[in-house]
Amino acid sequence: MPQLDTSTWFTTITSMILTLFIIFQLKVKAFSFSPNPTPKNVESMKQKSPWEKKWTKIYLPLSLPPL
């Protein structure tokens, strides 16, 4: 049974990682970031949910009366 030749694995893996790094750098370079992000007012964006307007009670199965 012949042995597996692993002499080229280091070169293959190194070139693959270098290629992925270069591709990632090119993708990030093409992406446009906003120069000055402004904070948003969280209080004005909050919406009222229907369950926040009324009081609800959660009934546990053990707290129900026996049938």
N, C-alpha and C positions, 0 to 999 in steps of 0.2 A: 504494500500500500504506500503510495508516494506521500511525502510530507507536503504540507501546505506552505507555499512560499510567501512569507510575510515581509520580505525585504522592501516592498514598495508601499506598504501600508502607511508608514510615517509620511512619505511624500504625498500620498493621496489624501490622507486626512488633513494634513497641513494646508494643502492647496484648496481643499474644500472649505475649511474654516476661513481662510483668507478671502476666498471668493464670496462667501456669505457675508463677511464683514464689509467688503467693498460694496456689495449690492445694498446692504442695510444703510450704509453711509449715503449712498446716492438717493435712496428712498427718503431718508430723513432730510437731506439737503433740498429735495424738491418740495417738501411740505412747507407751507407758509404758516408761520406762527404770528399771532397778533403782537404788535410791539409793546403796547401798554394795556394789560388786562385791567378792567375796572371791576371792583367788587359790586355785587348785586345786593340789593336790600332784600333780605330773606323774609322780613315781616310783611312786605307788600305782596310777595309772591305766594304766601300761604293761603290755601283755599279751605273753606269750611267743608267738612264732611258731614253727611246727614246724621251720622251717629254722634257727632260732637254737639249737636243742637239739643239732644234729649238725653235723659238719663236712662241707662239700660241696666238690667240686672241679669247676671249670669247664674243660671240654676245648675248646680252640680247634680249628677245623677243620684248621689247618696243623700242629698238634701230634699229630694222629692218625697211626698208622702207615699206610703205603700199602697198598692192597688188592691 
